[in-house]
Amino acid sequence: MGFTIFLVLSTAPCMLQRRFWSSQTLNPIRCSPSSSNADVSVSTGLLEAPSTTGGAYDFKGATTSLSYEPLSSSKRVTLLRHGLSSWNEESRIQGSSNLSVLTDTGAIQAERCRKALSNQSFDCCFSSPISRAKSSAEIIWQEREQPLVFLDTLKEAHLFFLEGMTNADARKKYPELYSMWREDPANFYVNGIYPIRKLWGTAQEAWREILFTEGENFLVVTHKSILRAMICTALGLAPERFRSIDVNNCGISVFTFNKRGEAMLQNLNMTAHMYSDHVYHF
């Protein structure tokens, strides 16, 4: 049995305007066909930034306040993880150790960050004083005149005798402890301390130090675990959600805060600059 298929093509004017966005130029490209062979017109005007809050900040309690009291102004905080370290390469547990240092590859990554953020104006850069983060921050900040401030609250979690061990050795020598660290970090307990639960308190202290600093736009260079804790506390997530956030070496995340100290995540773990000469505009 044969089938006949009829296609009906309408030549009626298009009543809807379609708008497409170029991911490279962020300029609007408008397609407004009025006939079957209509021309496509391209606008080269600058894109006006849309509202990023969607009105969420207009409502009290819409998000969690990290300041507990009014701020002098709204803030933007750009979070950045340090570049590749020697213990990253060797798959060692780093923690708060200062023996893991920035590698040549890590220095190149930090330089990429510097270029990627070259269009951004910052009032201050905060960094962990631990070597791998400190070196990354110094590369990224090298041509700026604003202050570079080292905060102890940005140090990585202290993991005691596990620091410096390869993951393979730690899994073999302390199987139960290592399993808890990897699979249930909120209940990871060593030397009488819950390092991740303690890290949540440290992250909240770091946020308050940053948010009550004079200025409106800050850069923060630090470590993976404390970044996870900072992101989670800003979003109101408990220590049980520690591994629900991942941050690559030199990955960039951005938060904005209203005057009530309520956080809104704008970007998470951006890495385009690691693979191209991408420069950020946010």
C-alpha positions as CSV (number, residue, x, y, z in Angstrom):
1,M,0.0,0.0,0.0
2,G,1.4,3.4,-1.0
3,F,1.1,6.6,1.0
4,T,1.0,10.2,-0.3
5,I,2.2,12.9,2.0
6,F,1.1,16.5,1.4
7,L,3.3,19.3,2.8
8,V,1.5,22.7,3.2
9,L,3.9,25.7,3.3
10,S,2.5,28.9,4.6
11,T,3.7,32.2,3.2
12,A,1.8,34.2,5.8
13,P,3.7,37.0,7.5
14,C,5.5,35.9,10.6
15,M,3.8,37.7,13.5
16,L,6.4,36.7,16.1
17,Q,9.8,38.3,16.4
18,R,12.5,35.8,17.3
19,R,15.6,36.9,19.0
20,F,18.9,34.9,19.1
21,W,22.0,35.7,21.1
22,S,25.6,35.3,19.9
23,S,27.6,33.6,22.6
24,Q,30.7,35.3,21.4
25,T,29.6,38.9,21.1
26,L,26.5,39.0,23.3
27,N,24.9,41.2,20.6
28,P,21.2,40.6,19.8
29,I,20.5,39.1,16.4
30,R,16.9,39.7,15.4
31,C,15.1,37.6,12.9
32,S,11.8,39.2,11.8
33,P,10.7,37.5,8.6
34,S,7.7,39.1,6.9
35,S,7.7,36.8,3.9
36,S,9.1,33.6,2.7
37,N,12.2,35.3,1.4
38,A,12.6,38.0,4.0
39,D,16.1,39.4,4.8
40,V,17.6,38.9,8.2
41,S,18.6,42.1,10.0
42,V,21.4,42.2,12.5
43,S,21.7,44.7,15.3
44,T,25.2,45.6,16.4
45,G,24.2,47.7,19.4
46,L,25.5,46.8,22.8
47,L,23.4,44.5,24.9
48,E,21.8,46.0,28.0
49,A,22.4,43.7,30.9
50,P,19.1,42.2,32.1
51,S,18.1,42.0,35.7
52,T,20.0,39.1,37.3
53,T,18.0,38.8,40.5
54,G,14.6,38.3,38.9
55,G,13.2,40.3,41.8
56,A,14.2,37.7,44.4
57,Y,15.9,40.3,46.5
58,D,12.7,42.2,46.8
59,F,11.4,39.7,49.3
60,K,12.7,39.3,52.9
61,G,14.1,35.9,53.6
62,A,14.3,35.0,49.9
63,T,17.8,33.7,50.6
64,T,20.1,33.3,53.6
65,S,21.8,36.3,55.1
66,L,25.5,35.8,55.8
67,S,26.0,39.2,57.5
68,Y,23.1,39.1,60.0
69,E,23.1,42.9,59.8
70,P,22.8,45.4,57.0
71,L,25.8,46.0,54.7
72,S,26.8,49.5,53.5
73,S,26.2,48.5,49.9
74,S,25.5,45.6,47.7
75,K,28.6,43.4,46.9
76,R,30.0,41.1,44.2
77,V,32.4,38.4,45.2
78,T,34.4,36.4,42.7
79,L,35.7,33.1,44.1
80,L,38.7,31.4,42.5
81,R,40.5,28.1,43.3
82,H,44.3,28.1,43.2
83,G,46.2,26.6,40.2
84,L,47.5,23.1,39.9
85,S,49.7,22.2,42.9
86,S,52.5,19.6,43.3
87,W,50.2,17.4,45.5
88,N,47.3,17.7,43.1
89,E,49.6,16.2,40.5
90,E,50.7,13.4,42.9
91,S,47.1,12.7,44.1
92,R,48.0,13.5,47.7
93,I,45.7,14.7,50.4
94,Q,46.6,18.4,50.9
95,G,44.6,19.8,53.7
96,S,46.2,22.8,55.4
97,S,49.8,21.7,54.6
98,N,52.1,24.4,53.2
99,L,54.3,21.8,51.5
100,S,52.2,21.5,48.4
101,V,53.4,24.3,46.0
102,L,52.1,25.8,42.8
103,T,53.5,23.9,39.8
104,D,54.6,25.5,36.5
105,T,51.3,24.4,35.0
106,G,49.5,26.0,37.9
107,A,51.4,29.2,37.3
108,I,50.3,29.2,33.7
109,Q,46.7,28.6,34.8
110,A,46.9,31.5,37.2
111,E,48.2,33.7,34.4
112,R,45.2,32.7,32.3
113,C,43.0,33.8,35.2
114,R,44.8,37.1,35.3
115,K,44.0,37.8,31.6
116,A,40.5,36.4,31.9
117,L,39.7,38.9,34.7
118,S,41.6,41.8,33.2
119,N,38.4,43.7,32.4
120,Q,37.1,43.3,36.0
121,S,37.6,46.1,38.5
122,F,38.2,44.8,42.1
123,D,38.5,46.8,45.3
124,C,40.5,44.2,47.0
125,C,41.8,40.6,46.7
126,F,41.6,38.2,49.6
127,S,43.7,35.1,49.6
128,S,44.6,32.1,51.8
129,P,48.2,32.5,53.1
130,I,48.9,28.9,52.2
131,S,51.6,28.7,49.5
132,R,49.7,27.3,46.6
133,A,46.9,29.9,46.9
134,K,49.2,32.7,47.9
135,S,51.4,32.2,44.8
136,S,48.3,32.0,42.6
137,A,46.9,35.2,44.0
138,E,50.2,37.0,43.5
139,I,50.3,36.1,39.8
140,I,46.7,37.1,39.3
141,W,47.0,40.4,41.2
142,Q,50.5,41.4,40.0
143,E,49.6,44.5,38.0
144,R,46.9,45.9,40.3
145,E,47.4,48.6,42.9
146,Q,44.5,47.6,45.2
147,P,45.3,45.7,48.4
148,L,46.1,41.9,48.5
149,V,45.0,40.7,51.9
150,F,45.7,37.3,53.4
151,L,43.0,35.8,55.7
152,D,43.5,32.8,58.0
153,T,39.8,32.1,57.6
154,L,40.5,31.2,53.9
155,K,42.9,28.4,54.9
156,E,42.1,24.8,53.9
157,A,40.6,22.3,56.2
158,H,43.2,20.6,58.6
159,L,43.2,16.9,57.9
160,F,45.9,16.0,60.5
161,F,48.0,12.8,59.8
162,L,46.3,12.2,56.4
163,E,48.0,15.3,54.9
164,G,50.7,14.4,52.5
165,M,49.6,10.8,52.0
166,T,48.6,9.6,48.6
167,N,44.9,8.8,48.2
168,A,45.9,5.2,47.5
169,D,48.1,4.9,50.6
170,A,45.4,6.5,52.8
171,R,42.8,4.1,51.5
172,K,45.0,1.1,52.2
173,K,46.3,2.2,55.7
174,Y,43.1,3.8,57.1
175,P,40.3,2.2,55.1
176,E,37.4,3.1,57.4
177,L,38.6,6.7,58.0
178,Y,39.3,7.2,54.3
179,S,35.9,5.8,53.3
180,M,34.3,8.2,55.8
181,W,36.2,11.2,54.3
182,R,35.2,10.3,50.8
183,E,31.6,9.1,51.3
184,D,30.4,10.9,54.4
185,P,32.6,13.9,55.0
186,A,30.1,15.7,57.3
187,N,30.7,12.8,59.8
188,F,34.4,12.5,59.1
189,Y,36.0,12.5,62.6
190,V,39.7,12.6,63.3
191,N,41.7,13.5,66.4
192,G,38.5,14.5,68.2
193,I,37.4,17.0,65.5
194,Y,34.9,17.0,62.7
195,P,37.0,18.9,60.1
196,I,34.1,19.6,57.6
197,R,31.7,20.7,60.3
198,K,34.3,23.0,61.6
199,L,35.0,24.3,58.1
200,W,31.3,25.5,57.9
201,G,31.9,27.8,60.8
202,T,35.2,29.0,59.3
203,A,33.5,29.7,55.9
204,Q,30.9,31.9,57.7
205,E,33.6,33.8,59.4
206,A,35.4,34.4,56.1
207,W,32.2,35.6,54.5
208,R,31.6,38.2,57.2
209,E,35.2,39.4,57.0
210,I,34.8,39.9,53.3
211,L,31.3,41.4,53.2
212,F,32.1,44.0,55.9
213,T,35.2,45.2,54.1
214,E,34.8,48.7,52.4
215,G,34.2,48.3,48.7
216,E,31.7,46.5,46.4
217,N,33.7,44.1,44.3
218,F,36.1,41.5,45.7
219,L,38.3,38.7,44.4
220,V,38.9,35.6,46.7
221,V,41.7,33.1,45.9
222,T,41.6,30.0,48.1
223,H,41.3,26.2,48.2
224,K,38.7,23.5,47.1
225,S,37.3,22.5,50.5
226,I,36.9,26.0,51.9
227,L,35.4,27.1,48.6
228,R,32.9,24.2,48.8
229,A,32.0,25.4,52.3
230,M,31.7,29.0,51.3
231,I,29.4,28.2,48.4
232,C,27.3,25.9,50.4
233,T,26.9,28.3,53.3
234,A,26.0,31.1,50.9
235,L,23.3,28.8,49.5
236,G,22.1,27.6,52.9
237,L,23.3,24.0,52.4
238,A,24.4,21.8,55.3
239,P,27.8,20.0,55.6
240,E,26.1,16.9,54.3
241,R,26.1,18.6,50.9
242,F,29.9,19.1,50.9
243,R,30.5,16.9,47.9
244,S,27.5,18.3,45.9
245,I,29.8,21.2,44.8
246,D,33.0,20.7,42.8
247,V,35.5,23.4,41.8
248,N,38.3,22.9,39.3
249,N,41.8,24.3,39.6
250,C,41.4,28.0,38.7
251,G,37.6,27.6,38.3
252,I,35.8,30.8,38.9
253,S,32.4,31.3,40.7
254,V,30.6,34.6,41.3
255,F,28.1,35.7,44.0
256,T,26.2,38.9,44.4
257,F,24.9,40.1,47.7
258,N,22.2,42.6,48.5
259,K,22.4,45.0,51.4
260,R,20.8,42.4,53.7
261,G,23.8,40.1,53.1
262,E,21.6,37.7,51.1
263,A,23.5,35.7,48.5
264,M,22.7,34.9,44.9
265,L,24.9,32.6,42.9
266,Q,25.6,34.1,39.4
267,N,28.2,31.7,38.0
268,L,29.7,28.4,39.2
269,N,33.0,26.9,38.3
270,M,33.6,28.8,35.1
271,T,36.6,27.3,33.2
272,A,36.3,28.7,29.6
273,H,39.5,30.7,30.2
274,M,41.5,27.5,30.8
275,Y,41.0,26.4,27.2
276,S,40.9,29.7,25.3
277,D,41.8,33.4,25.6
278,H,38.3,34.1,27.0
279,V,37.9,37.4,28.9
280,Y,34.9,37.6,31.3
281,H,32.3,40.3,31.3
282,F,30.0,40.0,34.3
